[in-house]
Amino acid sequence: MSQPDCAYETPDSPHARPPGIERFFIHGRRFAADMHHHPVWEIGLLEAGVVTTETDSRLYTQGAGSHGALFFVPPGAPHAASADPRHLPTLRSLHLEPHVVTRALEGLSRRPVRLPSEVTALEDARAAHSFLRFHQRLGEGASALERETWLVEALVDLFVLHDGEAVLYPVGLEARAVRRAREYLHAHANERVLLEDLSGAVGLSKYHLARVFARETGLPPHTYVQRLRLARALPLLRQGAPAGEVAYELGFADQAHFARTFKDSYGLTPRAYARGA
């Protein structure tokens, strides 16, 4: 009965996968996956269409609703699923190794977060938006810091806010912690910064840090780092440094990512900027 992946899903290229996470997408296609289970969390968003899900104790049919229907399947939970041929689905999903979920949620609540123990579906506009943002950015070459930030927020919206006993730590000013986080980002902006490293350096949980950082600075940590890198790119380009070298030196994923980010921020490519400098 065990199989590693749902039969209807096709993952991204292995080169696009961060460790412990696989991204899937299906659009307007029939499928019928027999009863199976896998060792990872499966979390998905049904954006359109109708899917019937079967577990070892129930059978139910789920439509997308007005904001999309979320579902999650715990590791080891038997389940089967099939598309309604009259209403073929648009479906996004993720497979997350258990340690990815555990580490993303650690330290953010005064009580341990209770994760679902059976297949669950829900409709929640905020959680659907958070999941969709993470799923999309994961496929667009997001940095590790950005991936972690959106993953933590998505899992909090999915699990923590629906756990009646979980109590998030309140957001105060935390000006000192944010200042230390900004100092850390300035010192390590050219490196591969992880949200876990940043939260450890200032003594706040990942989710708590992301919230107070955005509240104090107006930017999430990954956008703050991106602006630092772009600002440092300007004098290098004016001095004639090739865009590829600048991208590598400042920690961008590749030259294409650097050029796209630069143009989004300044309205012209790095080469055009250098020519006009």
Short mmCIF file of the C-alpha atoms (twelve columns), coordinates in Angstrom:
data_MODEL
# 
_entry.id   MODEL 
# 
loop_
_atom_site.group_PDB 
_atom_site.id 
_atom_site.type_symbol 
_atom_site.label_atom_id 
_atom_site.label_alt_id 
_atom_site.label_comp_id 
_atom_site.label_asym_id 
_atom_site.label_seq_id 
_atom_site.Cartn_x 
_atom_site.Cartn_y 
_atom_site.Cartn_z 
_atom_site.pdbx_PDB_model_num 
ATOM 1   C CA . MET A 1   0.000   0.000  0.000   1 
ATOM 2   C CA . SER A 2   2.935   2.348  0.443   1 
ATOM 3   C CA . GLN A 3   4.277   4.451  -2.387  1 
ATOM 4   C CA . PRO A 4   6.515   7.533  -2.266  1 
ATOM 5   C CA . ASP A 5   4.345   9.881  -4.334  1 
ATOM 6   C CA . CYS A 6   0.703   10.275 -5.293  1 
ATOM 7   C CA . ALA A 7   0.159   8.727  -8.702  1 
ATOM 8   C CA . TYR A 8   -1.371  11.858 -10.206 1 
ATOM 9   C CA . GLU A 9   1.440   14.226 -9.258  1 
ATOM 10  C CA . THR A 10  4.512   15.217 -11.250 1 
ATOM 11  C CA . PRO A 11  7.264   16.982 -9.297  1 
ATOM 12  C CA . ASP A 12  9.452   19.852 -10.405 1 
ATOM 13  C CA . SER A 13  12.924  19.210 -11.730 1 
ATOM 14  C CA . PRO A 14  15.246  17.882 -8.984  1 
ATOM 15  C CA . HIS A 15  17.402  20.977 -9.524  1 
ATOM 16  C CA . ALA A 16  14.494  23.180 -8.384  1 
ATOM 17  C CA . ARG A 17  13.932  21.375 -5.087  1 
ATOM 18  C CA . PRO A 18  15.243  22.705 -1.779  1 
ATOM 19  C CA . PRO A 19  16.145  19.960 0.711   1 
ATOM 20  C CA . GLY A 20  13.129  18.228 2.215   1 
ATOM 21  C CA . ILE A 21  10.536  19.904 -0.033  1 
ATOM 22  C CA . GLU A 22  8.938   18.809 -3.303  1 
ATOM 23  C CA . ARG A 23  6.502   20.964 -5.276  1 
ATOM 24  C CA . PHE A 24  3.685   19.588 -7.449  1 
ATOM 25  C CA . PHE A 25  1.090   21.083 -9.783  1 
ATOM 26  C CA . ILE A 26  -1.769  19.627 -11.810 1 
ATOM 27  C CA . HIS A 27  -4.148  21.467 -14.126 1 
ATOM 28  C CA . GLY A 28  -7.265  20.116 -15.795 1 
ATOM 29  C CA . ARG A 29  -6.278  16.452 -15.876 1 
ATOM 30  C CA . ARG A 30  -8.038  13.280 -14.800 1 
ATOM 31  C CA . PHE A 31  -6.423  11.173 -12.106 1 
ATOM 32  C CA . ALA A 32  -7.245  8.354  -9.732  1 
ATOM 33  C CA . ALA A 33  -4.711  7.456  -7.042  1 
ATOM 34  C CA . ASP A 34  -5.336  4.163  -5.225  1 
ATOM 35  C CA . MET A 35  -5.117  3.890  -1.432  1 
ATOM 36  C CA . HIS A 36  -1.546  4.559  -0.351  1 
ATOM 37  C CA . HIS A 37  0.517   6.479  2.170   1 
ATOM 38  C CA . HIS A 38  3.900   8.167  2.246   1 
ATOM 39  C CA . PRO A 39  6.431   9.187  4.922   1 
ATOM 40  C CA . VAL A 40  6.071   12.940 4.319   1 
ATOM 41  C CA . TRP A 41  3.464   15.635 4.920   1 
ATOM 42  C CA . GLU A 42  1.319   16.340 1.881   1 
ATOM 43  C CA . ILE A 43  -0.227  19.818 1.913   1 
ATOM 44  C CA . GLY A 44  -2.246  21.134 -0.994  1 
ATOM 45  C CA . LEU A 45  -4.585  23.755 -2.340  1 
ATOM 46  C CA . LEU A 46  -7.470  22.884 -4.665  1 
ATOM 47  C CA . GLU A 47  -7.930  26.070 -6.697  1 
ATOM 48  C CA . ALA A 48  -10.661 24.820 -9.037  1 
ATOM 49  C CA . GLY A 49  -12.630 21.677 -9.750  1 
ATOM 50  C CA . VAL A 50  -13.743 18.819 -7.518  1 
ATOM 51  C CA . VAL A 51  -11.765 15.991 -5.879  1 
ATOM 52  C CA . THR A 52  -13.044 12.961 -3.986  1 
ATOM 53  C CA . THR A 53  -10.853 11.747 -1.133  1 
ATOM 54  C CA . GLU A 54  -11.060 8.438  0.682   1 
ATOM 55  C CA . THR A 55  -9.415  7.536  3.976   1 
ATOM 56  C CA . ASP A 56  -9.629  4.383  6.063   1 
ATOM 57  C CA . SER A 57  -12.664 5.851  7.877   1 
ATOM 58  C CA . ARG A 58  -14.469 8.228  5.531   1 
ATOM 59  C CA . LEU A 59  -15.210 9.326  1.982   1 
ATOM 60  C CA . TYR A 60  -15.862 12.941 1.049   1 
ATOM 61  C CA . THR A 61  -16.023 15.188 -2.009  1 
ATOM 62  C CA . GLN A 62  -14.374 18.593 -1.907  1 
ATOM 63  C CA . GLY A 63  -14.926 21.593 -4.181  1 
ATOM 64  C CA . ALA A 64  -12.592 24.563 -4.417  1 
ATOM 65  C CA . GLY A 65  -14.988 27.074 -2.868  1 
ATOM 66  C CA . SER A 66  -14.464 30.819 -3.181  1 
ATOM 67  C CA . HIS A 67  -10.866 30.963 -1.912  1 
ATOM 68  C CA . GLY A 68  -9.643  27.449 -2.662  1 
ATOM 69  C CA . ALA A 69  -9.807  24.381 -0.440  1 
ATOM 70  C CA . LEU A 70  -6.745  23.403 1.589   1 
ATOM 71  C CA . PHE A 71  -5.956  19.850 2.591   1 
ATOM 72  C CA . PHE A 72  -3.179  18.128 4.493   1 
ATOM 73  C CA . VAL A 73  -2.256  14.483 4.810   1 
ATOM 74  C CA . PRO A 74  -0.035  13.502 7.771   1 
ATOM 75  C CA . PRO A 75  2.858   11.086 7.256   1 
ATOM 76  C CA . GLY A 76  1.635   7.497  7.175   1 
ATOM 77  C CA . ALA A 77  -2.064  8.365  6.779   1 
ATOM 78  C CA . PRO A 78  -3.760  6.067  4.216   1 
ATOM 79  C CA . HIS A 79  -5.640  7.963  1.526   1 
ATOM 80  C CA . ALA A 80  -6.867  7.777  -2.057  1 
ATOM 81  C CA . ALA A 81  -8.027  10.568 -4.349  1 
ATOM 82  C CA . SER A 82  -9.704  10.990 -7.718  1 
ATOM 83  C CA . ALA A 83  -10.736 13.889 -9.938  1 
ATOM 84  C CA . ASP A 84  -14.339 14.508 -10.899 1 
ATOM 85  C CA . PRO A 85  -14.271 14.172 -14.723 1 
ATOM 86  C CA . ARG A 86  -17.009 16.814 -15.009 1 
ATOM 87  C CA . HIS A 87  -15.013 19.348 -12.950 1 
ATOM 88  C CA . LEU A 88  -11.318 18.682 -13.575 1 
ATOM 89  C CA . PRO A 89  -9.109  20.203 -10.891 1 
ATOM 90  C CA . THR A 90  -6.394  22.787 -10.661 1 
ATOM 91  C CA . LEU A 91  -4.320  21.588 -7.739  1 
ATOM 92  C CA . ARG A 92  -1.066  22.660 -6.088  1 
ATOM 93  C CA . SER A 93  0.639   20.561 -3.443  1 
ATOM 94  C CA . LEU A 94  3.831   20.147 -1.459  1 
ATOM 95  C CA . HIS A 95  5.539   17.152 0.073   1 
ATOM 96  C CA . LEU A 96  7.425   18.191 3.209   1 
ATOM 97  C CA . GLU A 97  9.763   15.989 5.197   1 
ATOM 98  C CA . PRO A 98  8.552   15.848 8.840   1 
ATOM 99  C CA . HIS A 99  11.692  17.581 10.111  1 
ATOM 100 C CA . VAL A 100 11.005  20.559 7.804   1 
ATOM 101 C CA . VAL A 101 7.590   21.084 9.419   1 
ATOM 102 C CA . THR A 102 8.896   20.558 12.951  1 
ATOM 103 C CA . ARG A 103 11.804  22.977 12.581  1 
ATOM 104 C CA . ALA A 104 9.635   25.636 10.920  1 
ATOM 105 C CA . LEU A 105 7.184   25.624 13.848  1 
ATOM 106 C CA . GLU A 106 9.553   25.238 16.779  1 
ATOM 107 C CA . GLY A 107 9.685   27.941 19.415  1 
ATOM 108 C CA . LEU A 108 6.778   30.072 18.199  1 
ATOM 109 C CA . SER A 109 4.066   29.047 20.661  1 
ATOM 110 C CA . ARG A 110 3.924   28.822 24.421  1 
ATOM 111 C CA . ARG A 111 2.570   25.302 24.008  1 
ATOM 112 C CA . PRO A 112 3.574   22.622 21.508  1 
ATOM 113 C CA . VAL A 113 1.593   22.924 18.290  1 
ATOM 114 C CA . ARG A 114 -0.786  20.000 17.788  1 
ATOM 115 C CA . LEU A 115 -0.461  18.779 14.210  1 
ATOM 116 C CA . PRO A 116 -3.366  16.915 12.561  1 
ATOM 117 C CA . SER A 117 -3.248  13.141 12.902  1 
ATOM 118 C CA . GLU A 118 -5.643  12.419 10.029  1 
ATOM 119 C CA . VAL A 119 -6.454  13.698 6.556   1 
ATOM 120 C CA . THR A 120 -8.020  17.145 6.952   1 
ATOM 121 C CA . ALA A 121 -9.558  19.724 4.620   1 
ATOM 122 C CA . LEU A 122 -10.467 23.340 5.373   1 
ATOM 123 C CA . GLU A 123 -11.368 26.627 3.722   1 
ATOM 124 C CA . ASP A 124 -9.454  29.630 4.999   1 
ATOM 125 C CA . ALA A 125 -8.672  32.640 2.787   1 
ATOM 126 C CA . ARG A 126 -5.607  33.746 4.752   1 
ATOM 127 C CA . ALA A 127 -4.064  30.271 4.891   1 
ATOM 128 C CA . ALA A 128 -4.816  29.708 1.199   1 
ATOM 129 C CA . HIS A 129 -3.065  32.968 0.315   1 
ATOM 130 C CA . SER A 130 -0.028  32.068 2.440   1 
ATOM 131 C CA . PHE A 131 0.229   28.602 0.899   1 
ATOM 132 C CA . LEU A 132 -0.175  29.936 -2.647  1 
ATOM 133 C CA . ARG A 133 2.528   32.575 -2.115  1 
ATOM 134 C CA . PHE A 134 5.003   30.000 -0.848  1 
ATOM 135 C CA . HIS A 135 4.179   27.515 -3.617  1 
ATOM 136 C CA . GLN A 136 4.614   30.160 -6.330  1 
ATOM 137 C CA . ARG A 137 7.831   31.641 -4.946  1 
ATOM 138 C CA . LEU A 138 9.292   28.178 -4.517  1 
ATOM 139 C CA . GLY A 139 9.005   27.749 -8.278  1 
ATOM 140 C CA . GLU A 140 10.465  31.169 -9.064  1 
ATOM 141 C CA . GLY A 141 13.913  30.695 -7.580  1 
ATOM 142 C CA . ALA A 142 13.312  32.337 -4.201  1 
ATOM 143 C CA . SER A 143 16.305  32.665 -1.874  1 
ATOM 144 C CA . ALA A 144 16.643  30.366 1.127   1 
ATOM 145 C CA . LEU A 145 15.759  33.235 3.468   1 
ATOM 146 C CA . GLU A 146 12.612  34.060 1.487   1 
ATOM 147 C CA . ARG A 147 11.595  30.395 1.259   1 
ATOM 148 C CA . GLU A 148 11.934  29.939 5.001   1 
ATOM 149 C CA . THR A 149 10.002  33.120 5.771   1 
ATOM 150 C CA . TRP A 150 7.019   32.222 3.596   1 
ATOM 151 C CA . LEU A 151 7.087   28.560 4.656   1 
ATOM 152 C CA . VAL A 152 6.936   29.454 8.344   1 
ATOM 153 C CA . GLU A 153 4.084   31.878 7.762   1 
ATOM 154 C CA . ALA A 154 2.156   29.350 5.661   1 
ATOM 155 C CA . LEU A 155 2.513   26.608 8.279   1 
ATOM 156 C CA . VAL A 156 1.484   28.951 11.062  1 
ATOM 157 C CA . ASP A 157 -1.646  29.927 9.133   1 
ATOM 158 C CA . LEU A 158 -2.383  26.268 8.359   1 
ATOM 159 C CA . PHE A 159 -1.683  24.657 11.710  1 
ATOM 160 C CA . VAL A 160 -1.142  27.103 14.551  1 
ATOM 161 C CA . LEU A 161 -4.084  29.423 13.981  1 
ATOM 162 C CA . HIS A 162 -6.394  26.401 13.842  1 
ATOM 163 C CA . ASP A 163 -5.031  24.880 17.053  1 
ATOM 164 C CA . GLY A 164 -7.159  26.284 19.850  1 
ATOM 165 C CA . GLU A 165 -4.488  25.578 22.472  1 
ATOM 166 C CA . ALA A 166 -1.529  27.136 20.649  1 
ATOM 167 C CA . VAL A 167 -0.749  30.648 21.891  1 
ATOM 168 C CA . LEU A 168 1.629   32.708 19.780  1 
ATOM 169 C CA . TYR A 169 4.008   34.945 21.668  1 
ATOM 170 C CA . PRO A 170 2.721   38.532 21.500  1 
ATOM 171 C CA . VAL A 171 4.431   41.016 19.218  1 
ATOM 172 C CA . GLY A 172 5.980   43.850 21.179  1 
ATOM 173 C CA . LEU A 173 8.444   46.442 19.995  1 
ATOM 174 C CA . GLU A 174 11.537  44.185 20.266  1 
ATOM 175 C CA . ALA A 175 13.588  47.086 18.922  1 
ATOM 176 C CA . ARG A 176 16.853  45.657 20.257  1 
ATOM 177 C CA . ALA A 177 16.333  42.265 18.570  1 
ATOM 178 C CA . VAL A 178 15.455  43.908 15.259  1 
ATOM 179 C CA . ARG A 179 18.525  46.142 15.469  1 
ATOM 180 C CA . ARG A 180 20.709  43.086 16.070  1 
ATOM 181 C CA . ALA A 181 19.025  41.322 13.150  1 
ATOM 182 C CA . ARG A 182 19.731  44.280 10.860  1 
ATOM 183 C CA . GLU A 183 23.362  44.326 11.992  1 
ATOM 184 C CA . TYR A 184 23.602  40.605 11.253  1 
ATOM 185 C CA . LEU A 185 22.129  41.070 7.782   1 
ATOM 186 C CA . HIS A 186 24.515  43.919 6.983   1 
ATOM 187 C CA . ALA A 187 27.463  41.771 8.056   1 
ATOM 188 C CA . HIS A 188 26.319  38.691 6.119   1 
ATOM 189 C CA . ALA A 189 24.336  40.159 3.213   1 
ATOM 190 C CA . ASN A 190 26.659  38.631 0.604   1 
ATOM 191 C CA . GLU A 191 26.281  35.169 2.120   1 
ATOM 192 C CA . ARG A 192 23.513  32.555 2.118   1 
ATOM 193 C CA . VAL A 193 21.525  33.794 5.108   1 
ATOM 194 C CA . LEU A 194 18.988  31.428 6.669   1 
ATOM 195 C CA . LEU A 195 16.046  32.506 8.795   1 
ATOM 196 C CA . GLU A 196 17.130  29.911 11.348  1 
ATOM 197 C CA . ASP A 197 20.576  31.514 11.634  1 
ATOM 198 C CA . LEU A 198 19.051  34.962 11.955  1 
ATOM 199 C CA . SER A 199 16.551  33.925 14.619  1 
ATOM 200 C CA . GLY A 200 19.290  32.141 16.563  1 
ATOM 201 C CA . ALA A 201 21.467  35.250 16.496  1 
ATOM 202 C CA . VAL A 202 18.780  37.425 18.084  1 
ATOM 203 C CA . GLY A 203 17.002  34.903 20.327  1 
ATOM 204 C CA . LEU A 204 13.519  34.955 18.767  1 
ATOM 205 C CA . SER A 205 11.557  32.226 17.020  1 
ATOM 206 C CA . LYS A 206 11.585  32.349 13.227  1 
ATOM 207 C CA . TYR A 207 7.951   33.420 12.966  1 
ATOM 208 C CA . HIS A 208 8.215   35.956 15.781  1 
ATOM 209 C CA . LEU A 209 11.340  37.484 14.243  1 
ATOM 210 C CA . ALA A 210 9.785   37.739 10.775  1 
ATOM 211 C CA . ARG A 211 6.720   39.490 12.214  1 
ATOM 212 C CA . VAL A 212 8.553   42.022 14.370  1 
ATOM 213 C CA . PHE A 213 11.207  42.683 11.710  1 
ATOM 214 C CA . ALA A 214 8.534   43.540 9.130   1 
ATOM 215 C CA . ARG A 215 6.660   45.620 11.690  1 
ATOM 216 C CA . GLU A 216 9.747   47.632 12.672  1 
ATOM 217 C CA . THR A 217 11.372  48.058 9.242   1 
ATOM 218 C CA . GLY A 218 8.422   47.765 6.861   1 
ATOM 219 C CA . LEU A 219 10.147  44.911 5.021   1 
ATOM 220 C CA . PRO A 220 10.461  41.148 5.553   1 
ATOM 221 C CA . PRO A 221 14.069  40.037 6.147   1 
ATOM 222 C CA . HIS A 222 14.610  38.625 2.647   1 
ATOM 223 C CA . THR A 223 13.503  41.876 0.979   1 
ATOM 224 C CA . TYR A 224 15.764  43.831 3.329   1 
ATOM 225 C CA . VAL A 225 18.731  41.668 2.284   1 
ATOM 226 C CA . GLN A 226 17.828  42.019 -1.380  1 
ATOM 227 C CA . ARG A 227 17.855  45.806 -1.120  1 
ATOM 228 C CA . LEU A 228 21.218  45.708 0.638   1 
ATOM 229 C CA . ARG A 229 22.675  43.595 -2.161  1 
ATOM 230 C CA . LEU A 230 21.263  45.792 -4.895  1 
ATOM 231 C CA . ALA A 231 22.621  48.928 -3.234  1 
ATOM 232 C CA . ARG A 232 26.054  47.309 -3.076  1 
ATOM 233 C CA . ALA A 233 25.795  46.344 -6.750  1 
ATOM 234 C CA . LEU A 234 25.537  49.943 -7.982  1 
ATOM 235 C CA . PRO A 235 29.136  51.082 -7.330  1 
ATOM 236 C CA . LEU A 236 30.510  47.765 -8.613  1 
ATOM 237 C CA . LEU A 237 28.644  48.163 -11.902 1 
ATOM 238 C CA . ARG A 238 29.751  51.791 -12.209 1 
ATOM 239 C CA . GLN A 239 33.343  50.617 -11.815 1 
ATOM 240 C CA . GLY A 240 32.885  48.252 -14.774 1 
ATOM 241 C CA . ALA A 241 32.548  44.931 -12.967 1 
ATOM 242 C CA . PRO A 242 30.741  42.350 -15.158 1 
ATOM 243 C CA . ALA A 243 27.190  41.579 -14.068 1 
ATOM 244 C CA . GLY A 244 28.015  37.884 -13.613 1 
ATOM 245 C CA . GLU A 245 30.828  38.690 -11.181 1 
ATOM 246 C CA . VAL A 246 28.634  41.140 -9.275  1 
ATOM 247 C CA . ALA A 247 25.873  38.539 -8.988  1 
ATOM 248 C CA . TYR A 248 28.297  35.948 -7.628  1 
ATOM 249 C CA . GLU A 249 30.012  38.338 -5.220  1 
ATOM 250 C CA . LEU A 250 26.730  39.582 -3.755  1 
ATOM 251 C CA . GLY A 251 25.188  36.145 -3.234  1 
ATOM 252 C CA . PHE A 252 22.498  36.055 -5.927  1 
ATOM 253 C CA . ALA A 253 21.460  32.621 -7.150  1 
ATOM 254 C CA . ASP A 254 22.767  33.352 -10.651 1 
ATOM 255 C CA . GLN A 255 23.189  36.186 -13.143 1 
ATOM 256 C CA . ALA A 256 19.627  35.823 -14.456 1 
ATOM 257 C CA . HIS A 257 18.195  36.190 -10.944 1 
ATOM 258 C CA . PHE A 258 20.378  39.241 -10.339 1 
ATOM 259 C CA . ALA A 259 19.340  40.859 -13.648 1 
ATOM 260 C CA . ARG A 260 15.644  40.197 -13.017 1 
ATOM 261 C CA . THR A 261 15.779  41.562 -9.475  1 
ATOM 262 C CA . PHE A 262 17.821  44.597 -10.554 1 
ATOM 263 C CA . LYS A 263 15.380  45.472 -13.341 1 
ATOM 264 C CA . ASP A 264 12.367  45.033 -11.069 1 
ATOM 265 C CA . SER A 265 13.894  47.511 -8.613  1 
ATOM 266 C CA . TYR A 266 15.569  50.073 -10.905 1 
ATOM 267 C CA . GLY A 267 13.694  49.733 -14.195 1 
ATOM 268 C CA . LEU A 268 16.704  48.780 -16.313 1 
ATOM 269 C CA . THR A 269 19.149  45.900 -16.628 1 
ATOM 270 C CA . PRO A 270 22.551  45.911 -14.897 1 
ATOM 271 C CA . ARG A 271 24.244  46.270 -18.294 1 
ATOM 272 C CA . ALA A 272 22.097  49.281 -19.226 1 
ATOM 273 C CA . TYR A 273 22.823  50.847 -15.851 1 
ATOM 274 C CA . ALA A 274 26.566  50.333 -16.273 1 
ATOM 275 C CA . ARG A 275 26.504  51.884 -19.775 1 
ATOM 276 C CA . GLY A 276 24.716  54.951 -18.492 1 
ATOM 277 C CA . ALA A 277 26.822  55.386 -15.356 1 
# 
